[in-house]
Amino acid sequence: MKSLIKLTICFLTFLQVLGIQGQSFNAKLDELSNSLAKVETSKSTFDLSITSELPGVANFMQTETTKKGKVTELAYEFNFADIDMNTVRYETSKDLIKVQLIAKQNQKMIKSTVNGEKVSFTKEFYMLAADVDNARQIVDYIKELIPISNKITENRLSLKGYNDRLAWLTKNIFTVESGKSKVDQVLEKDESYPASVQFINTESTSKSILKTSYEFNLSNINERGVFFKNKGSDFVITIPTKRNLKAIKVVNNGAVKSYVSKFEIICKSVENARELQKVFQDIIPLAENRFKASLPKKLTIKKGVELINKKIEKVVSDKETLSQKLEGDCILTISQISETSKKKENNTYELNLIDINKEDVEVAVKGKKVHLFINTIGKNKFIKHTRNDVQQKYASRIDLICNGIEDATVCKETLRILIEKCTKNKPKTPKTLATLTKELKKVTLGKLTHDQKLESLEEGGVKFTSIQASNKSSVENIQEFKLGDLNPKSIAMKVSGKKVTVEIATNYQEKIIKTYKDGEIKNYTNKILLYCDSIENGRKISDILRKITGKK
């Protein structure tokens, strides 16, 4: 109850201050109005007047009647807050004395109407004066009106919170006439996500109707980029996205088009544009907070995988249906089945989340599709890719396709949580020579098969046997060495095309590894090469080697 009383008092105080400022403006405008006199030149007579219907905003009227009886009526609608005080001065032009008014930053913010028909926007206009004393008086009144109008304009809107501002926006975007078209404009709330809205623009001419829907989340809008400008006889406000991300979905007469990074709203007036700009700028930070609050914060790996699957399960575009699914936990299998009227393609990806760069999971838009790019750390090609059951080259990135920017953002934040969990909870593998022996696999690459095994020798020696076989021949390679002679810092897992290997070299690159080929003694070498059947196999072999070759 106390809070309500305080809010009421604050609101009443605001109205009182606004009322006082409005009274001050009206009083000063009356003084300016009374100072405007009929101006006569050798060829014409000018009748001048100034009025206001909204505090801060003025309507200046100049009616010129020539000696021959031709009448020209000029009307200027402007806000004194838009006038650059430093430019307000008088000047003479032949038999006229004119007081100059120029808009700030030379913006075309002054509405000009000629004989009630021809409408345009200009950056400057002049008020005529009867003589130099009258000109000085007009200059003084204008300079007094500008700061009063600044305060009125700043305080005009009294909106509280996100919902209040959104309600105001939905009520203050209007149907307008633009050229030969009637443009119906509506901003509507979208319930799919917090801060999601859609702006619907329906342009009607005598020949056609174009209904364009812009679907976006207010949290993705760049508040500093929201500005209004003159565009022909219209005033428009530009709504751009952050980082120029194409985060605004466009639908024309029911057909989905490419995403865009900005759109425009046609404003009813300069004041309407000014107020729309302020409310949009004020609501965007509030929208960011609302949307961020809805994103996942704590998840189990199982729940995280389930959440992502709900968002990516099925994506339908004009000519393609894409089914996607994640299976597993930290080691994931991702399947993507693409179907068109002409073909069906099945892509499968295997990856370990500890290999993914948490900071390099990003949302991007290409044409009509929203992508979630998932990149490995250091762009390492640690993602196994299989297409239609045929293994492809290892990759460093996978793209998930999402139904919208919000879905992609939820998936991004969820993945980052899962990556952090998996990185903190790496599984421990027993690191012994026996474990290493079990990890050595028979690996087939193309037409060649590599059969590998390790055996212990007397006095701490190790024998590594690799039989390389094809359907025509086979070669047996044997290397004998001691674990203490191997350098754990030289261990490297390497990926090339479809091949995964682990290399380890001797200390100081000494050629002390005894080598045999098909039973014949060959030159001593300084390196051992192990073939792996997967990234995980290579990772385990590397970890075990580091342990058993490390100095104690």
N, C-alpha and C positions, 0 to 999 in steps of 0.2 A: 504493500500500500504506500509506504514511504517512497519507494522507487517511482511509482506512478505519479505521486504528487510532485516529486522532483522533476520528472520528465515533463509534466504539464506546465510547471513553472518555467522551465527552460524554453518550452515551445512558445509560451505566452510572451516571455522576454524577447525571444527571437522576433515574433510578430511585432512587438512594440518597437524594437530597434529598426526593423524593416519599414514600419510605418513612419517613424521619425525621419529616416533617410528619404522616403518617398515624399514627405511633406517638404523637406529641404530642397529636393530636386524640383518639385512643382513650383515652389516659391522662386527659385533662381531662374527656372525656365520662363516664368511670367515676366521677370525682369528683362530677359533676353527678348521675349516676344514684344514687349512694349518698346524696346529700343529699335526694333526693325521699322524703318520708315519707307515711304514711297520714294523710289529713286527715279530721277528723270535724266535722260541723256538727250543728245541732239536728235536721235532717231527713234527712241523708245521710252516707254514708261514701265517700271517694274513694281509690281505689288508683291510684298513678301509676308509670309506668316510661318509660324512654327507651333506645333501642337504635340501632345503626347497622350497615348492611351495606356502605356506601360512605363512605369518609372525607369529612367535610364535611356529609354528609346524615344527618339523624336521623329516627327514628320515635318520636313521643311518644304514649303511650297513657294515657287517663284512663278508669277504670271507676267509674261512680257507682252505688251501691246505696242505695236509699231505705229508710226504716224499714218500709215496707210490702212490701219485697222486689223492687221494680222495678229492673231493671239497664239502664243506658244506657252504651254503650261509644263513646267518641270517640277517633279516631286522627288524628294530624296528621303529615304527611310534609313536611319542609322542609329547606332548606340554610341553615346558620347564616350563610353569606355573603350571603344575601338579607335578613337582619334588620338593621334600622336601629339601630345601637348606641345612638344618642341617645334612642331611645324605650323602651329596656329599663329598667323601673322597677317598683316594687311599689305596690299600692294596696289599700285595704280596701273591702269591699263586704259590709255587715251583719256576719255572723259568719265571713266568708272573707277571707283575704289572698291576693291574686293578683299574679303577676309577668306583666307585659304584654310581648308580643313583636309588633312591627309590621313588615311588609315595607317595604323601601326604596321611596320614591315611592308608597306606598300601593298597590302592585301586588298583584293577587290571585295570589300565587305559592305559597301554602301549601295543600297538598291536604288536604281534610277529609273524613273518612269517619265516618258515624254507623251504629253497629251492623253494620259490615261491608258495608253496602249503599248507602246514600245518599252519593254522591260529589259534592263541589263544591270550589270553590277560594275561599279567603278571604285577606284582607290581614292578619289578625291572629288571635291566640289567646292563651290565658293558661295559665300553669303555677301550680297552687295550692301554697301554702306552709303548713307546720304552725304557724308563728308568725313574728314579725317578724325574728328572728335567722335563721331558716331562709330567709326571703324575701331578706334581704340576701346570704346565701351563694349562693343560686340566681342572683341578679343578677350577682354577681361571676364565677361560672363561665361564664355565658352571654357576658359581655363579654370573657372570655378566649378563648372558643371562636370568636367571630366573626372576628378577624384571622387565626387559624390556618386557618379554613375558606376565607377569602379567598385565601390563598396556595395552598392545595390546589386550589381551583377554577381559579385562574389557570394552574396548572402541570399540570393533569390531562392535557391533550392534548399529545402530542409528535409532531407531524406535520411532514414536510419536503417542500417543493415542491408543485407543482400536482397531479401524479399521485397522490401520497400522500393529499392531501386529497380528491381526487375519489373515490378508492377508499374512503376512510372514509365519505364521504357516501352512496355506493351501498350500503354495508353497514349504515348506521345510520338509514335511513328505513324504518319498519316498518309491517306490517299492524296496524290498530287496530280496536277496537270503538268506534263513535260513535253513541250513542242506540240505535236499533233496527237500525243498519246495520253491516255489516262493510266496512271500507275497506282495500283492498289498495293499497299505495303503493310505487312503484318509481322510482328515478332512474337513467336509462341514458345512456351516452355516445352522442353522435351524431357519426359520422365525417365528415359533410359539410363541417364547418369546425372549426378549432381552437376549443375551449371551448364547442362546441355540445352541448347536452344536451336530454333530454326527461324530464319528470316525468309519470308515468302514475298516475292515480287511478281505481280501479275500485270503485264503491260498490254493494254488493249488499244488497238487502232481500228479504223473502219474495215480493215482487211484481215486482221489476224489477232490472236491472243497468245501470248507467250508467258507461261507460268514457270518461274524459276525459284527453286527452293535451295537455300544455302543452310546446310546443317553443320553445326560446329559447337565446340565447347568454349565458353567464355574464358576459361583458364588458359587457353592457347592463344588468346589475342594479346597483341603488343600494346599495352596501355599508352606508351609514349608515342606510338605511331598513329594513334587515333587523332585525326585532324579534319577540319572542314575547309572547303575551298569553293570558289566560284567555278561553275562549269556551264558555260553558255548563259542561259537565262535562269539556270538552277543553282541552288546551293546544295552541295553533297557532303556527306561525311564518309571518310574512308575507314574501313575496319580491316586492319592487317594482322597477320599472325606473327608470333615470335619467330625470329630467325628466318623469316620468309618461308617457313615450313608450309607445304601445301596440305593444310589441315582442315580445309573447308570443303565438304562434299557438295557437289552441285547436281541438281536434278532438273532437267528441262522438259516440261510437259510429260513427266513420268519416266523419262529416259535418263539413266545415270551418265554423267559426263565426267571428265577428268577433274580431280581435286584442284583447288586454287588456293592462293595465299592471301587473297584480299577480295573485298567487294565493296560496293557503295550503297548508301541509303540517301535517297533524295529528301531534302528537308523542306519543310513548309515555309521557313523564313530563316534569316540569319540568326535570330534569337533561338529558334528551334534547334538549329545546328549547334549553336554554342552550348545549349543545355544538354543536348544529346552527347556531345563530346565530353562534358564534365561527368555526366552520369555513367557513361561507358568507362571512362578513366577511373572512376571511383569504385565501380562494381567489379572490375577485373581482379584486383588483389583479393577481394572477398571470394570471388569464384575460385581462385587458385587454392585458397584455404579449404573451401568446401570439397573440391575435387580431390585434393591431397588427402584429406581426412577419410575419404572413401577407399583409398588404395590399401592393399594388404600390408600389414606391418609384421605380424608373426604368423608363420605357417609351418606345419610339418611338411616334410618332403612329399608325402603321400597326398596331403590336401593341396599342396602347391601344384602338383602334376594334374590333379583332378580339376583345379580351377582353370589352368591353361587349356586343358582339353575342352572345357565348356565354351571357351572363347574362340577356339580355332577349329572346332569339330567339322564344320561345313561352311565353305565360302563359295557363294554362287555369283558368277559374273555373266556377262552377255552370252558368251559361247563356251564357258567352262564351269565345271563343278569340281571343287577341290575338297577332298576329305583328308583330314590331318589328325594324327594321334601320337601322343607321347606314352611310352611304356618304360617302366623301370624306376630307379631312384636317382642316385648320383650318376650312375652309368645309364644313359638313356638311349632308347631306340625311337627314332622319329620317322613315322611313315607318312608319305604324301602321295595320295592317289588322285591323279588328274584325269578327268573324263571330258571329252568333247564329242561332237557328233561323228568325228572321223577316227579318233584313236583313244586308247587308254594307256596311261603310263604310271608305273609304280616306282617311286623313289624311296629308298630307306637310308637313314643316316644313323650311325652309331657314334656316340661321343661321351666323354666324361666331363661333367660340369666343372671339375677342378681345372680343366684346360681352357675354360671360357673366361674371357676378360670381362669382368663385371661392369667395368666402365665403358665397354665397347658393345653393349647391347642397346641398339638404337632403333627408333621408329623413323621410317622414311616412306615417302609416297611417290609412286611412279604411275602416272596416268590415273587409272581408276582403281589401282590396287594399293592397299596399305601393307607395307612390309615391316617385319621385325627382323633386323639384321643381327645375327648372333656370331661374333667373331672370337677366334681363339686368341690366347695370349701370344704376343709376338708374331701373329699371323702364321703360327705353326700349322702344318697340314696334318692335324690330328683327328679329323672327322672322316670316318669310313663311309663311303658312298656306294650304294648298290642301286642300279637301275634295271628294272625288269629281271631281277635275279642275277644280273651280270655286274661284277665288281667294277667300279670306275676308279679314277685316280682319287687319292685322299685329298680332302679339301680343308680350307681354313675358315670357311663360313657356311652357315646355313640360313635360309630365309624362311621364316614363318609368314603366312599370309593371314591377315586379320580382316574382320568385317568393318572395322572403323578405327579411328584414332584412339578412342577411349579404350576399346578392347586391347589394342596393341600396347597402350600405356600400362594397363593392368598386367598384361603378360610380361612386359619388361620389368616392372617392379617385382613381380613374383619370381621371375628367373633370377634376379639379383639376390633375392633372399635365399633361394635354393643354392646358388653358387657359393654364397658366404657360408651356408651350413655345411656343404660338402667339403669346402676348403678347410674348414676347422676340424672336420671329422674324417680325415683320410684314414682308410683301413690299413692296419699293420700286417705286413707279410713276414713270416719267419725268414730270416736272412742267413741261410746256411748253404753249403755246397750241395747238400742233398736236395734242398728246395730249388736251387738253380737247375739242377739236373732234371727235375720234374717239369720245370717251365720250358725246357727246350722242346720244340715241336717239330713235326714234319711239315714243312712249308712248301706249298706249290705256287709257283709264279710262272704263268704261261705254260710252256712245255717242259719246264724244269721243276724237279722236286728236290728239296734240300732236307736230308735226314740227318739229324744232329744228336750227339750224345757226349756226356762228360764222364770221365772215370778218374778215380784217385790212383796215383802211383805211389811207389815207395818214397820215403824221405820227403813227403809233402808236395810231391809233384802232381800235376793234373794233365790228363790227356783229353784233347778235344778232337772228336772225329766228325767230319762232315762229308756225307756222300751225296754228290750232285748227280742226279739221274734224269735221263730223257727216255723216250721210247726206243732210242737207237743205241745209247751207250751210258756208262756211268763212270764217275771219277771219285776216288776216295782221297780226301785230304785229312792229314793228321797233324796236329800241333801239340807239342809238349812244353810245359812251362811251369813256373811256380807262382802262386798267387801274390807273394811278396814282391815279385818283379813287375807287377802291373800297377799302373798309375790310376787311382780312382778318379782323379780330376780330369782324366782324358775321356771318361765314359760319355758317349753321346748317342742319343737315339736319333736316327735320321729317316726321313720319309722322302721317297722319290717315286712319283706316279702311284703304283699300287704296292710298292715295296717298302717294308719297314725293317730296319736293321739296327743293331746296337754294336758300336765299335769301342774297343778299349786298346790302348797302346801301352808299351812298357815305359818304365821310368827313364826319362832322358832320351826316349826314342831309341834305346839300345836294341840292336838286332840280336836278341838272345833267345828267341822262340824257335826251337828245333822243329823243322817242317819235313813232312813226307808227302809224296804224291804217288798214289798207287804202289806204295811200298818202297819207292825210291827216295833216298835222302835228297832234299832240295836245300837251297840257301836259307840261312837263318832269316827270320823276319822280326818285325817290331809291333805287329798289330794282329788282333783277332777280330773276326767279323762273325756275328751271330744273326741268323735270320729269325724274324718274328712273324707270327700269324695275325697279329693285331696290335693296335696302339697299347692296349692294356697289357698284353704279353710283353711288349717292349719296355713298358714302364716298370713292370715287376722285375724283369731281367736286369734293367739298369739299377734299380734300387738294391737288389741282392748283391750285384757286383760291387757297388759302392761300399756295402757293408763288409763283405768278405775280403775285399782288397785294401780296406782302410788300415792305417797303421794303428796298432794298439798301444 
